[in-house]
Amino acid sequence: MKNFKKILFILIFILIAFISGIFFANKQTEPEITSTLIQNRIEQASDLVTTKYHYTKVGKFENSLNLNGWSIPLTNKYFILTFEGEIQLGTDLSKANIEISDSTIHVTVDKPTVISNSIDESSIEVYDETKNIFNPISVSDYKAFAVEQKEKALSEAKKKGLMKTAQKNTEKSIKQIISIIPDTDDYNIEVTFKE
């Protein structure tokens, strides 16, 4: 009987030790959700491109030589062409501010900005251009035209709500980045943009 009690005592002791070991091992392996951990994960995305806006345009460039504000006859030059371009918007996540309170992760980031706005040179097709010997078309004319057209495309895109779309996409992307971090399932994620 004494041997049975000793064996039972030893088995209970081993069982308690085993359960305690599992409990503490799980506690130690669970990553603690901290603002630093989330900051590091978000910064890995760096310049996050969240929105791309593709455009196709037809444009006309025209000017003539001037003398005292008057257009000189027979010096008019112009060209008409079509082209395609793309605007990319995104956010620099290295400047993100992370705060955790209760079960909410607060992320504050800069508003999306234009990362690039470029015309695809291979898409350019010239439909009409003058061959004016008094005022020939130059490379600088094409460059000035490209700058003007890119600004027009960006302005039109903004009127169509491009910036709001970029904010929504940025918010969605940040939530996706955070959601793949283990043990963040129980947290609400709030994204706000700096004014």
C-alpha positions, 0 to 999 in steps of 0.5 A: 500500500505504501509503495502504491501511494509513493508511485501515485504521488510520483505520477501526480508530481510528474503529471503536474510538472509536465502540464506546467512545462507545456503551459510555460513553454507555450507562454514563452513561444507566443510572440508578444504583440508590440508596436515595435514588432508591427513597426518592423513588419510595416517598414519592410514594405517601405514605399508601398505602391497601392494605386496605379492609374493608366491613361491614354491621351491624344494631345496637340502642341502648337506655337509660333514665333512672337515679336513684341507679343505678336505672332509672326506669320508662317512660323506656326508649328504643331504636332498631334500625337497619342500616348499612354502613361501611368501614375503610381501612388503610394505611402512611405511606411517608414514614417508610420506611427504605431500605437497599441491600446487594449485590443486596437492597433492604431497606425498613422501614416502619411497620405498617399503621394505620387511616386511616379507619373511617366509616359510610355515612350514606345506608345507614342504615335505622331499623327501630324506635324509641321515641317516649318523651316522658320520654326522647326520642332525641337526635342525641348518642344516634346519635353515641354509637351510631355510635362504639360500632358502628365500634369493634365493627366494627374489633375484629371485623375484627382478629379476622378477620385484617385487620391481617395482610392489610394487612401482606401487601398493603402488602408487595406494593404496595411491591414493585410500586412498586419494580419499576417503577423501571428496572434493579431487576429484578436486586434482591431486595426485602425489606419488614419492619415496625417493631415 
